[in-house]
Amino acid sequence: MKDTLLITWCLPKRSQSYRGIALVLVLAVLVITVPVAVMVARQTGINRLAHTTDQAGQLANELRRTFENGFIQPWLVRESSSVVLPPDTPVASLSLLDESWTIPANKSNQSMQPCRVRITAFDQCGMVPYELAHAGSPLRPALPEEILTQLEAINLQDLPANQVLFLGLDQFYPLTANLLETGSFDTFISPFPSHDSDQAMHAIGAWVATCRPDALSDRRANTSRARRTSPNVIININTAPYDLLETAMRSAGRSGIESIRYARTQGKMATITSSLSLTQTNSPNESSRHPVFSSSSIAWSFRMDIECGGFKKSWWMVYQPLTSNQWKCVQRLVILDS
């Protein structure tokens, strides 16, 4: 009887021991398999995100090409030569497009995603050329102190002369890091101007022309008298901010600023008069020191932002004319800080 009781009492304890061993084994398996499962799930998610991002990037590139060929090119050919900005415009820019719509998010067309395209044009001939933005230039006083501070933080003296005449705004990125390190500025300042004119005023790309009209490697097409006469410094009297235009005309000894201001106030194009004649240069060197004037531009830059779903991509593009009905994109940069 005692033996029977002893066996009866021992069985539950042995059973509990087995259960404990089993529990330990289960926990050990979980310790091994759960991290593996998490890693697999994480990698699957990363792969899915990468695939989605890749698809969104391809879509953005397709839309960029579509709007370059179907919108920017026609605008340059048909409308760019007649652009008139108010004389009090802060920078030589105008918004061309801001459109939103929805497109299928996948091939099944079961869900839709929002898309938005924004395009803003910036007139390179309504800015101060980079090589004339430094000390000793008659156009330097037309630049805000903030822009001058940024320019002084970068040294491009070691670059070849032809590269200085055809810069990319991405070459100005290092100056921002330098300004942050030295404490000159508290926040990041992109060299690429934004679509908002108030924010664009802080960017070098809205004030300083980095692609001079004569810097094209293809010189076959001389599409304007302005380029043949003085390719160095051309100021568009219908788009340049008033302070820049006044400074440029004074430095060149030209008159007629009030008539230009009045025409632009009325939304009408100002025309080139004898006092602003493009041929009034006394020597080959004068054209490099003082600007010549034009009623239209031969160099336009564009910022294009494309958003699809949660993906966004931005570009900075510079166009110059090849013929009277064709313009060429001579520079295209991806804006990394958008």
Wavefront OBJ file of the C-alpha trace (Angstrom):
o trace
v 0.000 0.000 0.000
v 2.823 2.354 0.875
v 4.569 1.453 -2.374
v 1.380 2.199 -4.287
v 1.013 5.589 -2.651
v 4.647 6.359 -3.321
v 4.207 5.614 -7.003
v 0.993 7.629 -7.112
v 2.697 10.658 -5.649
v 5.811 10.351 -7.772
v 4.074 10.253 -11.146
v 2.849 13.841 -11.101
v 6.317 15.097 -10.169
v 7.925 13.177 -13.014
v 5.213 14.460 -15.376
v 5.931 18.020 -14.233
v 9.605 17.448 -14.946
v 8.806 16.317 -18.484
v 6.603 19.347 -18.979
v 9.425 21.596 -17.748
v 11.899 20.017 -20.145
v 9.404 20.387 -22.979
v 8.830 24.029 -22.078
v 12.557 24.684 -22.067
v 12.852 23.060 -25.490
v 9.955 25.119 -26.834
v 11.518 28.305 -25.519
v 14.848 27.356 -27.058
v 13.172 26.782 -30.413
v 11.384 30.145 -30.127
v 14.619 31.909 -29.279
v 16.121 30.508 -32.460
v 13.175 30.764 -34.832
v 11.608 34.090 -33.821
v 14.672 36.218 -34.675
v 14.993 34.325 -37.942
v 11.328 34.945 -38.706
v 11.700 38.621 -37.834
v 14.753 38.890 -40.079
v 12.921 37.179 -42.926
v 9.884 39.426 -42.473
v 12.100 42.492 -42.272
v 14.022 41.540 -45.409
v 10.764 40.777 -47.194
v 9.500 44.204 -46.221
v 12.731 45.828 -47.362
v 12.577 43.988 -50.683
v 8.950 44.977 -51.160
v 9.758 48.596 -50.294
v 12.752 48.586 -52.637
v 10.579 47.186 -55.416
v 7.887 49.791 -54.750
v 10.462 52.580 -54.589
v 12.067 51.371 -57.797
v 8.682 51.373 -59.526
v 7.929 54.858 -58.179
v 11.342 56.067 -59.341
v 10.741 54.698 -62.828
v 7.331 56.362 -62.920
v 8.851 59.684 -61.803
v 11.478 59.465 -64.542
v 8.830 58.715 -67.160
v 6.738 61.672 -65.996
v 9.803 63.909 -66.045
v 10.539 62.985 -69.654
v 6.879 63.463 -70.584
v 6.683 66.946 -69.072
v 10.055 68.004 -70.454
v 9.063 67.083 -74.002
v 5.362 67.884 -73.802
v 5.370 70.987 -71.625
v 8.765 72.656 -71.146
v 9.873 72.435 -74.784
v 6.621 73.957 -76.169
v 6.725 76.677 -73.512
v 10.293 77.596 -74.426
v 9.492 77.784 -78.141
v 6.154 79.607 -77.897
v 6.147 81.646 -74.714
v 9.579 82.137 -73.193
v 10.493 85.025 -75.496
v 7.496 87.075 -74.331
v 7.805 86.626 -70.548
v 7.394 89.851 -68.576
v 7.805 89.924 -64.796
v 6.780 92.808 -62.522
v 9.706 95.131 -61.761
v 9.400 94.373 -58.039
v 9.795 90.624 -58.566
v 12.179 89.318 -55.873
v 13.861 86.838 -58.241
v 13.578 86.156 -61.964
v 11.195 83.221 -61.710
v 7.644 82.247 -62.485
v 5.504 79.238 -61.681
v 4.567 77.312 -64.815
v 2.704 74.272 -63.547
v 1.226 72.833 -60.365
v -1.076 69.949 -61.175
v -2.402 67.027 -59.109
v -4.240 63.882 -60.199
v -4.587 60.212 -59.283
v -3.234 57.170 -61.089
v -3.560 53.398 -60.480
v -1.238 52.236 -57.728
v -0.793 48.800 -59.347
v -1.648 46.827 -62.447
v -4.933 45.608 -61.011
v -6.227 49.216 -60.885
v -7.942 48.404 -57.597
v -6.371 51.317 -55.718
v -5.356 54.825 -56.716
v -2.465 56.988 -55.601
v -2.098 60.783 -55.764
v 0.463 62.398 -58.049
v 1.631 65.995 -58.240
v 3.924 67.817 -60.654
v 5.355 71.279 -60.021
v 7.491 73.237 -62.490
v 9.031 76.650 -61.876
v 11.126 78.531 -64.436
v 14.166 80.645 -63.520
v 15.694 83.013 -66.058
v 19.484 82.652 -66.112
v 19.642 86.003 -67.927
v 17.797 87.626 -65.046
v 20.625 86.809 -62.625
v 24.205 87.838 -61.911
v 26.688 85.565 -63.720
v 28.874 83.665 -61.272
v 32.126 85.147 -62.560
v 30.749 88.667 -61.935
v 29.420 87.963 -58.441
v 32.741 88.483 -56.663
v 34.649 91.466 -55.368
v 35.296 94.212 -57.888
v 32.300 93.395 -60.076
v 29.873 96.243 -60.852
v 26.983 93.796 -60.422
v 27.996 92.598 -56.956
v 25.963 95.317 -55.123
v 22.769 93.836 -56.609
v 23.183 90.635 -54.568
v 21.779 90.290 -51.017
v 24.276 90.034 -48.188
v 23.113 86.491 -47.442
v 23.988 85.351 -50.965
v 27.367 87.112 -50.817
v 28.160 85.278 -47.577
v 27.439 81.961 -49.263
v 29.559 82.835 -52.283
v 32.523 83.820 -50.153
v 32.419 80.422 -48.447
v 33.318 78.542 -51.624
v 36.544 78.656 -53.564
v 36.393 77.622 -57.209
v 39.721 79.107 -58.249
v 41.208 75.665 -58.853
v 38.545 74.732 -61.395
v 39.292 75.020 -65.128
v 38.015 78.266 -66.627
v 35.478 76.512 -68.855
v 34.038 74.676 -65.831
v 33.605 77.915 -63.880
v 31.538 79.194 -66.796
v 29.298 76.141 -66.673
v 28.825 75.169 -63.046
v 26.342 72.810 -61.505
v 24.531 73.977 -58.398
v 25.468 70.659 -56.810
v 29.053 71.968 -56.670
v 27.851 74.463 -54.057
v 26.783 71.759 -51.588
v 30.145 71.754 -49.743
v 29.769 75.424 -48.854
v 26.681 74.668 -46.784
v 28.596 72.206 -44.647
v 31.324 74.802 -44.197
v 28.802 77.464 -43.159
v 27.233 75.124 -40.633
v 30.603 74.160 -39.168
v 31.752 77.754 -38.816
v 28.445 78.863 -37.362
v 27.724 81.340 -40.146
v 24.296 79.767 -40.632
v 22.177 77.703 -38.252
v 20.262 75.618 -40.799
v 20.898 73.895 -44.102
v 20.607 76.193 -47.120
v 20.073 74.458 -50.419
v 21.743 76.011 -53.471
v 18.668 74.960 -55.453
v 15.797 77.465 -55.236
v 12.390 76.153 -54.238
v 9.060 76.830 -55.922
v 8.099 79.319 -53.239
v 9.626 82.702 -54.081
v 10.098 83.647 -50.415
v 12.175 80.516 -49.813
v 13.887 80.752 -53.210
v 15.370 84.112 -52.210
v 17.776 82.304 -49.865
v 19.249 80.061 -52.580
v 22.247 80.851 -54.741
v 20.502 79.330 -57.752
v 17.868 82.075 -57.753
v 20.410 84.910 -57.835
v 23.535 83.627 -59.549
v 23.616 82.272 -63.098
v 25.788 79.157 -63.212
v 25.356 78.276 -66.898
v 26.577 81.060 -69.124
v 24.930 81.117 -72.561
v 28.202 80.715 -74.478
v 29.288 77.679 -72.470
v 27.586 75.220 -74.809
v 29.973 72.672 -76.210
v 27.958 72.783 -79.417
v 28.622 76.235 -80.908
v 27.028 75.496 -84.264
v 23.852 77.454 -83.629
v 24.165 81.190 -82.989
v 20.493 81.866 -82.489
v 20.647 85.497 -81.405
v 22.524 88.654 -82.106
v 23.086 88.974 -78.374
v 25.177 85.805 -78.313
v 27.297 86.871 -81.267
v 27.900 90.358 -79.906
v 28.672 89.617 -76.277
v 28.186 86.106 -74.951
v 29.643 87.040 -71.581
v 26.947 88.966 -69.726
v 23.378 89.264 -70.970
v 20.644 90.822 -68.853
v 16.995 90.339 -69.776
v 15.336 93.720 -69.213
v 11.902 92.065 -68.887
v 12.695 89.570 -66.134
v 15.646 90.837 -64.074
v 14.766 92.187 -60.608
v 14.744 95.973 -60.618
v 17.803 96.375 -58.380
v 19.899 94.174 -60.653
v 18.653 95.890 -63.800
v 19.310 99.362 -62.378
v 22.811 98.368 -61.238
v 23.608 96.763 -64.596
v 22.387 99.737 -66.618
v 24.229 102.223 -64.435
v 27.471 100.251 -64.679
v 27.115 100.108 -68.463
v 26.267 103.793 -68.731
v 22.828 103.107 -70.196
v 19.612 105.077 -69.727
v 15.929 104.234 -70.044
v 15.315 102.428 -66.766
v 12.083 104.329 -66.059
v 10.497 103.417 -69.380
v 11.369 99.762 -68.750
v 9.882 99.913 -65.270
v 6.687 101.502 -66.582
v 6.241 98.917 -69.335
v 6.750 96.006 -66.937
v 4.358 97.552 -64.416
v 1.743 97.512 -67.179
v 2.567 93.897 -68.002
v 3.976 94.893 -71.375
v 7.318 93.966 -72.883
v 10.012 96.597 -72.746
v 11.929 96.925 -75.983
v 15.562 97.573 -76.766
v 16.131 101.226 -77.610
v 19.223 102.939 -78.966
v 20.384 103.623 -75.404
v 20.359 99.876 -74.747
v 21.735 98.785 -78.102
v 23.488 95.431 -77.958
v 26.221 96.724 -80.254
v 27.307 99.577 -77.997
v 30.610 98.217 -76.773
v 33.780 100.227 -77.129
v 36.266 97.401 -76.874
v 36.401 93.593 -76.642
v 37.107 93.885 -72.934
v 34.146 96.128 -72.208
v 31.636 93.378 -72.867
v 33.265 91.258 -70.184
v 33.109 94.094 -67.613
v 29.650 95.440 -68.384
v 26.470 93.631 -69.407
v 24.585 93.937 -72.649
v 20.810 93.897 -72.673
v 18.160 91.789 -74.328
v 14.372 91.776 -74.310
v 14.276 87.979 -73.956
v 16.403 85.194 -72.559
v 18.648 82.595 -74.138
v 19.052 80.479 -71.014
v 16.253 79.168 -68.785
v 16.530 76.832 -65.829
v 13.692 74.801 -64.348
v 12.945 73.087 -61.081
v 10.633 70.114 -61.451
v 9.215 68.187 -58.493
v 7.257 64.963 -58.996
v 5.417 63.246 -56.143
v 3.636 59.900 -56.501
v 2.227 58.285 -53.400
v 4.920 58.757 -50.769
v 7.769 59.043 -53.291
v 9.259 62.379 -54.374
v 11.990 63.251 -56.845
v 13.242 66.668 -57.951
v 15.415 67.921 -60.796
v 17.195 71.113 -61.827
v 17.453 71.536 -65.601
v 19.040 74.210 -67.769
v 17.926 74.800 -71.354
v 19.524 76.841 -74.128
v 18.354 77.272 -77.731
v 19.691 75.268 -80.629
v 17.413 76.755 -83.284
v 14.420 79.064 -83.328
v 12.088 76.140 -82.643
v 14.234 73.783 -80.600
v 15.892 74.050 -77.191
v 18.421 71.695 -75.682
v 18.714 70.574 -72.080
v 22.398 71.281 -71.434
v 22.323 70.322 -67.763
v 20.118 68.057 -65.633
v 20.809 67.516 -61.943
v 18.942 65.502 -59.323
v 18.183 67.645 -56.281
v 19.229 65.528 -53.338
v 17.840 67.714 -50.563
v 14.253 67.868 -51.788
l 1 2 3 4 5 6 7 8 9 10 11 12 13 14 15 16 17 18 19 20 21 22 23 24 25 26 27 28 29 30 31 32 33 34 35 36 37 38 39 40 41 42 43 44 45 46 47 48 49 50 51 52 53 54 55 56 57 58 59 60 61 62 63 64 65 66 67 68 69 70 71 72 73 74 75 76 77 78 79 80 81 82 83 84 85 86 87 88 89 90 91 92 93 94 95 96 97 98 99 100 101 102 103 104 105 106 107 108 109 110 111 112 113 114 115 116 117 118 119 120 121 122 123 124 125 126 127 128 129 130 131 132 133 134 135 136 137 138 139 140 141 142 143 144 145 146 147 148 149 150 151 152 153 154 155 156 157 158 159 160 161 162 163 164 165 166 167 168 169 170 171 172 173 174 175 176 177 178 179 180 181 182 183 184 185 186 187 188 189 190 191 192 193 194 195 196 197 198 199 200 201 202 203 204 205 206 207 208 209 210 211 212 213 214 215 216 217 218 219 220 221 222 223 224 225 226 227 228 229 230 231 232 233 234 235 236 237 238 239 240 241 242 243 244 245 246 247 248 249 250 251 252 253 254 255 256 257 258 259 260 261 262 263 264 265 266 267 268 269 270 271 272 273 274 275 276 277 278 279 280 281 282 283 284 285 286 287 288 289 290 291 292 293 294 295 296 297 298 299 300 301 302 303 304 305 306 307 308 309 310 311 312 313 314 315 316 317 318 319 320 321 322 323 324 325 326 327 328 329 330 331 332 333 334 335 336 337 338
